[in-house]
Amino acid sequence: MVAWQNGVFDHKASHPVLAPAEKALKMVKFLKPGKAVIVLNGRFAGRKAVIIRSFDDGTRDRPYGHCLVAGINKYPKKVIRKDSAKKTSKKSRVKAFIKVVNYTHIMPTRYTLDVDLKDIVTLESLQSRDKKVTACKETKARFEERFKTGKNRWFFTKLRF
């Protein structure tokens, strides 16, 4: 990296950022499983979800970057102290969804969720209706369990916009 060439000072050659790169930079994969995202398009627009599996290079039938997400379709309501146990359990219910989403249709957040859904939610569970329903029910149970422990409070609050 010589800054002086033929008696002229080359600013770009001496600058560490503007100097030509020797090797190509590789993009960092930040859409990893466990990352909380917000769905931007479609029926579940504005809903929070968590990435289960990501396909950065795409597949044969989906030749674009996409991911398998599980999210909350219906958020739990606010629980107050004077509510009965029955009312509290009803307000604490969650409705879940499972979907394959294009990367351009999700917005990543700074939050991560350590909910283990990899064994329940797979691409095979989306093939038939009954498999998807059972996977949704199990996802709902795991989300409700996580809500009742009080962890990841942000994930279970409705997005206001």
C-alpha positions, 0 to 999 in steps of 0.5 A: 500500500504505497501512498506516493505514486509518481510524486502524487499522494494517493489518498485511497491507497493509504486509507484502510477503508477505501483501499481495495480489498484483498479478499471478498467479504462474507455476509454475516448470517444474523437471521438464525434460529431463535431470533425474534422477528415481526411479520410484515406482509400477509395475514399475520402482518404485525405479529411477532414470530420466532425463527425456527429454521432459516434457508439463506440460499433458498431451496429448489421450490423456493429459490430465495432466502426464506425461513420457517417461523412460529408466531403468535396469532392472538396475544394474551390479555392483561391479567389483574389481581382481582381476576378469578383463576378461571378468568386468569387462565382464559386471559393467558391463552395464546393462539399460535401460527406456523409459516414459511416466510420470505426474508423480505417479509420479516423485520428482525428485532434485537430480541432472541427467544430460547424456545425449543420448537425445532423438534415440533415444527418442521417442513414436514409438519406443513405438508398436511393439515392434521400435522400442521394442526398438531404442531400448532397446538404443541407450539401454543402449549410451549408459548403459554408455558413460556408466558406463565413463567414470565420470561420474554415479556416483550414477545407476548405483548401486542405490537402497537402501531 
